[in-house]
């Protein structure tokens, strides 16, 4: 996350802040906050065309929530054509909390599926890094480029939501909360800066202290309930494989996984669950033929010395982890005995790694789809392609040094 000023006053000293205030006391949409995304994917203040202006921690967090809803809207747009589903799929929306996940509108037809899993923290479906979505560009901070790449190949997409583990209990009138797979709440239009009063809006959004806002957030979380089958990121991943993929993608024959940061730990938990804990040889055999490759982006390596050989070999034979590094993209990195293959992502900043190595991730997936027939297993393809990528990186490094 980008550094947050410790004092709102220090961040906006000597400036007239009123123009940056939300348009009402209870803003919902980006427009209510006075912001919009530009065609180049940057977030700009509508009136001033300036980047995001920090007013308070409350302002940062709730504007971040509006960014999440805007990303959801974009994924559901005609361009990306994903559909929002409640998680778990069989949630009783009138009585239990749930969270949204997103899948291709034509999921039932898709034989090859790309599963996208972000890291931990405030990031929600469609995001790699919230700070990049707010301070850089959508192509850097979201999974949108991966979705477009998958769709251009005719693949299905499933976007998970491993971090939303708590949810508000639906009210007694049966209305679902905002995270239950329904459309986002309507934009408030009844109140305005004039009606609410500039002083009241300033007091609510600038004068609120970080400590006061943190206490309110803790109280709200204390009133929430754990989401069934999603009370931890690892549980969410395992449930998505066992329940969501078979239901939404009944014709799936190949599963390609991209996971960032803590998402790597979720993937390893899934592998352990299927290969070891299920005690089901048929399920394990199907998993081996279903998942030809896993792409990790600066992900947590969760392989342990005590892991069974079957778990280690599965991860090490199918996985490449593109890590943060100052080396050229795809440059070979040293690996330990409990690690998967590692290459440079071509970027030193953790949050940028997913987009920096995307072309290499897609080349890996293209290769396994070309070289491994559906339903078959070939444990040599990923290692060979990794060597091919690192060899090309060495040539590029030599050519670059000679040019300089």
C-alpha positions in Angstrom: 0.0 0.0 0.0 1.2 3.5 -0.7 2.3 5.5 2.3 -0.5 7.3 4.0 0.2 10.7 5.5 -0.1 10.6 9.3 -1.9 13.9 9.4 -4.6 15.0 7.0 -3.6 18.6 7.7 0.0 17.9 6.8 -1.0 16.3 3.5 -3.2 19.1 2.4 -1.7 22.1 4.2 -2.3 25.6 2.8 -4.8 24.2 0.3 -8.5 24.8 -0.1 -9.8 21.3 0.6 -13.4 21.9 0.0 -13.2 21.1 -3.7 -12.0 17.6 -2.8 -14.7 16.8 -0.4 -17.3 14.2 -1.2 -20.5 15.5 -2.7 -22.6 14.3 0.2 -22.4 12.9 3.7 -22.9 9.3 2.7 -21.1 8.8 -0.7 -21.5 5.5 -2.4 -20.1 5.7 -5.9 -16.8 7.2 -7.3 -18.9 10.1 -8.7 -20.3 10.8 -5.2 -16.6 11.2 -4.1 -16.0 13.4 -7.0 -13.7 11.0 -8.9 -13.8 9.0 -12.1 -11.5 6.7 -14.1 -10.1 8.2 -17.3 -9.8 6.3 -20.6 -6.1 5.6 -19.8 -7.1 3.9 -16.6 -6.0 6.6 -14.2 -8.2 7.8 -11.3 -8.8 11.6 -11.5 -10.7 14.1 -9.5 -13.5 15.2 -11.8 -13.4 19.0 -11.1 -9.6 19.4 -11.0 -8.4 16.5 -13.1 -5.7 15.8 -10.4 -4.8 12.5 -8.9 -6.3 11.1 -5.7 -6.1 13.6 -2.8 -5.8 12.1 0.7 -8.1 13.7 3.2 -8.3 11.2 6.0 -8.0 7.4 6.6 -11.8 7.2 6.5 -11.8 9.0 3.1 -9.0 6.7 1.8 -10.7 3.5 2.9 -14.3 4.3 1.7 -13.1 5.8 -1.6 -11.2 2.5 -1.9 -14.6 0.7 -1.4 -16.0 2.8 -4.2 -13.1 1.8 -6.4 -13.9 -1.8 -5.7 -17.5 -1.4 -6.8 -16.3 0.4 -10.0 -14.0 -2.5 -10.7 -16.9 -4.9 -10.2 -19.0 -2.8 -12.6 -16.2 -3.0 -15.2 -15.9 -6.7 -14.9 -19.7 -7.0 -15.5 -19.6 -4.7 -18.5 -20.1 -5.9 -22.0 -16.3 -5.7 -22.6 -15.3 -8.3 -20.0 -18.7 -9.9 -19.7 -18.2 -11.6 -16.3 -21.1 -12.5 -14.1 -21.3 -11.9 -10.3 -22.1 -14.9 -8.1 -22.5 -15.2 -4.4 -20.0 -17.3 -2.5 -20.9 -19.8 -1.4 -23.1 -20.5 -4.4 -25.8 -21.9 -2.2 -25.9 -19.1 0.3 -29.2 -18.2 1.7 -29.1 -14.5 0.9 -31.8 -13.7 3.3 -30.1 -15.1 6.4 -26.4 -15.5 5.9 -23.5 -13.3 4.7 -21.7 -14.0 1.5 -19.1 -12.4 -0.8 -19.0 -11.9 -4.6 -16.9 -13.9 -7.0 -16.9 -13.4 -10.8 -17.0 -15.9 -13.7 -17.3 -15.9 -17.4 -20.9 -15.4 -18.7 -20.4 -18.4 -21.0 -18.8 -20.5 -18.2 -20.8 -23.6 -19.1 -19.1 -23.7 -22.5 -15.5 -23.3 -21.4 -13.1 -26.2 -21.5 -10.0 -24.2 -20.5 -10.4 -22.0 -17.4 -8.0 -19.4 -15.9 -8.4 -19.0 -12.1 -7.2 -15.7 -10.7 -6.3 -15.3 -7.0 -5.0 -12.1 -5.5 -2.9 -11.7 -2.3 -4.0 -10.7 1.2 -5.3 -7.5 2.6 -7.9 -5.0 1.3 -7.7 -6.2 -2.3 -11.0 -7.7 -3.6 -11.9 -9.6 -6.8 -10.4 -8.0 -9.9 -7.5 -6.3 -8.0 -3.8 -7.1 -7.6 -3.1 -4.0 -5.6 -5.6 -1.3 -4.4 -2.9 1.3 -4.1 -2.1 0.9 -7.8 -5.7 1.1 -8.8 -5.9 4.5 -7.0 -2.5 5.9 -7.7 -1.3 4.3 -10.9 -3.5 2.7 -13.6 -6.1 0.0 -13.8 -3.9 -2.1 -16.1 -1.2 -2.2 -13.4 -3.5 -2.7 -10.4 -6.2 -5.0 -11.7 -6.5 -8.4 -13.4 -8.1 -6.8 -16.5 -5.2 -7.6 -18.8 -5.3 -11.2 -17.8 -9.0 -11.4 -18.4 -8.6 -9.9 -21.9 -5.7 -12.3 -22.6 -7.8 -15.3 -21.5 -10.9 -14.2 -23.5 -8.8 -13.6 -26.6 -7.9 -17.3 -26.4 -11.5 -18.5 -25.8 -10.7 -19.4 -22.2 -13.1 -19.0 -19.3 -12.2 -16.9 -16.2 -12.9 -17.3 -12.5 -12.0 -14.4 -10.2 -11.8 -15.4 -6.5 -12.4 -13.4 -3.4 -10.2 -15.0 -0.7 -9.9 -12.0 1.6 -13.6 -11.3 2.3 -14.0 -13.6 5.2 -16.5 -11.7 7.3 -19.9 -10.3 6.1 -22.8 -8.3 7.5 -25.8 -10.3 8.5 -28.7 -9.5 6.2 -31.4 -7.5 7.8 -34.7 -8.9 8.9 -36.6 -7.7 5.8 -34.8 -10.3 3.7 -32.7 -7.7 1.7 -29.3 -9.0 0.9 -26.2 -7.0 1.8 -24.0 -5.4 -0.8 -21.6 -8.4 -1.0 -24.2 -11.1 -1.8 -23.9 -11.2 -5.6 -26.6 -8.6 -6.3 -25.9 -5.4 -8.2 -24.2 -2.6 -6.1 -26.5 -0.2 -4.2 -28.0 2.6 -6.2 -26.0 5.9 -6.2 -27.4 8.3 -3.6 -28.8 11.4 -5.2 -31.0 13.0 -2.6 -28.2 14.7 -0.6 -25.6 17.1 -1.9 -22.9 19.3 -0.6 -25.3 22.2 -0.5 -28.0 20.3 1.4 -25.7 18.6 3.9 -23.5 21.7 4.4 -19.9 22.0 3.6 -19.0 22.2 7.3 -20.8 19.0 8.1 -19.1 17.1 5.2 -15.7 18.5 6.2 -16.2 17.4 9.8 -17.3 13.9 8.7 -14.5 13.3 6.1 -11.5 15.5 7.1 -11.7 16.1 10.9 -12.3 12.5 11.8 -9.1 11.1 13.4 -7.4 7.9 12.3 -7.9 6.4 15.8 -11.7 7.3 15.8 -12.1 5.7 12.3 -10.2 2.6 13.3 -12.4 2.1 16.4 -15.5 2.4 14.3 -14.2 -0.1 11.8 -13.4 -2.6 14.6 -16.9 -2.2 16.0 -18.4 -2.9 12.6 -16.3 -6.0 12.1 -17.2 -7.3 15.5 -20.9 -7.3 14.4 -20.2 -9.4 11.3 -20.3 -13.1 10.9 -17.8 -15.5 9.2 -18.8 -16.4 5.6 -19.4 -20.1 5.2 -16.7 -21.9 3.3 -14.7 -18.6 3.2 -13.6 -18.0 6.8 -9.9 -18.1 5.7 -8.3 -17.5 2.3 -7.1 -21.1 2.0 -10.6 -22.4 2.8 -12.0 -20.1 0.1 -9.6 -21.5 -2.5 -10.4 -25.2 -1.6 -14.1 -24.6 -1.6 -13.9 -22.8 -5.0 -12.2 -25.9 -6.5 -14.5 -28.4 -4.9 -17.8 -26.5 -5.3 -17.6 -23.5 -7.6 -15.6 -24.8 -10.6 -17.8 -28.0 -11.1 -21.0 -26.0 -10.8 -20.1 -23.0 -13.0 -17.7 -24.7 -15.4 -19.2 -28.2 -15.9 -17.2 -28.8 -19.1 -13.8 -27.7 -17.7 -11.0 -29.9 -18.9 -8.0 -27.7 -18.2 -7.3 -25.4 -15.2 -4.6 -22.7 -15.3 -3.9 -20.9 -12.1 -2.5 -17.4 -11.5 -1.9 -16.4 -7.9 -0.2 -13.4 -6.4 1.6 -13.0 -3.0 -0.5 -14.8 -0.3 -2.4 -16.5 -3.1 0.6 -18.8 -3.4 -0.1 -20.2 0.1 -3.7 -20.7 -1.0 -2.6 -22.7 -4.0 -0.3 -24.9 -1.9 -3.2 -25.5 0.6 -5.3 -26.6 -2.4 -2.7 -29.0 -3.6 -2.4 -30.6 -0.1 -6.1 -30.8 0.2 -6.6 -32.6 -3.1 -3.5 -34.9 -3.2 -3.2 -35.8 0.5 -6.1 -34.8 2.7 -8.9 -36.0 0.4 -7.7 -39.6 0.5 -9.2 -40.0 -2.9 -6.9 -41.4 -5.6 -9.4 -40.6 -8.4 -9.7 -37.0 -7.3 -5.9 -36.7 -7.1 -5.4 -38.3 -10.5 -7.9 -35.9 -12.1 -6.2 -32.9 -10.4 -2.8 -34.0 -11.9 -4.3 -34.1 -15.5 -6.5 -31.0 -15.0 -3.8 -28.6 -13.8 -0.8 -28.5 -16.2 0.7 -25.2 -15.0 0.6 -22.7 -12.1 1.9 -19.2 -12.4 2.8 -17.4 -9.1 3.7 -13.7 -9.0 6.1 -12.9 -6.1 4.1 -15.4 -4.1 4.6 -16.9 -0.7 6.4 -20.3 -1.0 4.6 -22.5 1.4 6.2 -25.8 0.7 7.6 -27.3 3.9 10.2 -30.0 4.7 7.5 -32.2 6.1 5.3 -32.0 3.0 4.8 -35.3 1.3 6.9 -35.9 -1.8 3.7 -35.9 -3.9 2.9 -32.4 -2.9 6.4 -31.1 -3.5 6.7 -32.8 -6.9 3.3 -31.5 -8.0 4.3 -27.9 -7.2 7.9 -28.0 -8.4 7.0 -29.7 -11.7 4.1 -27.4 -12.6 4.9 -24.0 -11.0 7.0 -21.0 -11.9 7.1 -18.1 -9.4 8.0 -14.8 -11.0 9.6 -12.8 -8.1 10.5 -9.2 -7.5 13.9 -8.6 -8.8 16.2 -6.0 -10.5 17.1 -8.6 -13.1 15.7 -8.7 -16.6 12.3 -10.4 -17.0 12.6 -14.2 -16.9 16.2 -14.1 -15.6 16.8 -17.3 -13.7 16.8 -17.0 -9.9 18.5 -19.4 -7.4 16.0 -21.8 -5.7 16.1 -23.8 -2.5 15.2 -27.4 -2.0 11.6 -26.6 -0.8 10.9 -24.1 -3.6 9.4 -24.1 -7.0 11.1 -22.8 -10.1 11.7 -19.0 -9.9 12.3 -16.4 -12.5 12.6 -12.6 -12.3 9.4 -10.7 -12.8 11.4 -7.8 -14.3 10.3 -5.4 -11.5 11.6 -4.7 -8.1 8.3 -3.7 -6.5 6.1 -6.6 -5.2 2.8 -5.0 -6.2 3.9 -4.5 -9.9 5.0 -8.1 -10.4 1.8 -9.6 -11.7 1.5 -7.2 -14.6 5.3 -7.1 -15.3 5.5 -10.8 -16.0 2.1 -11.2 -17.7 3.4 -11.9 -21.2 5.7 -14.6 -19.8 2.8 -16.2 -17.8 0.7 -16.3 -20.9 3.5 -17.8 -23.0 3.8 -20.6 -20.4 0.1 -21.2 -20.5 0.1 -21.2 -24.3 2.9 -23.7 -24.3 1.3 -26.2 -21.9 -2.0 -25.9 -23.9 -0.1 -26.7 -27.1 2.2 -29.4 -25.8 -0.1 -31.3 -23.4 -3.3 -32.8 -24.8 -6.4 -32.4 -22.7 -6.7 -35.0 -20.0 -3.0 -36.0 -20.3 0.0 -35.2 -18.0 3.5 -34.2 -19.0 5.7 -33.1 -16.1 8.5 -31.9 -18.3 6.8 -29.1 -20.2 6.9 -26.3 -17.5 10.6 -26.9 -16.7 11.5 -26.9 -20.4 9.6 -23.6 -20.9 11.2 -22.1 -17.9 14.6 -22.9 -19.3 13.6 -21.4 -22.6 12.4 -18.2 -21.0 15.6 -17.8 -18.9 17.8 -18.5 -21.9 16.0 -15.7 -23.9 16.5 -13.4 -20.9 20.2 -14.1 -20.9 20.4 -13.2 -24.6 18.5 -10.0 -24.0 20.8 -9.1 -21.1 23.9 -9.6 -23.3 22.4 -7.6 -26.1 21.5 -4.8 -23.8 24.9 -4.7 -22.2 26.6 -4.7 -25.7 24.4 -1.8 -26.8 25.3 0.2 -23.8 
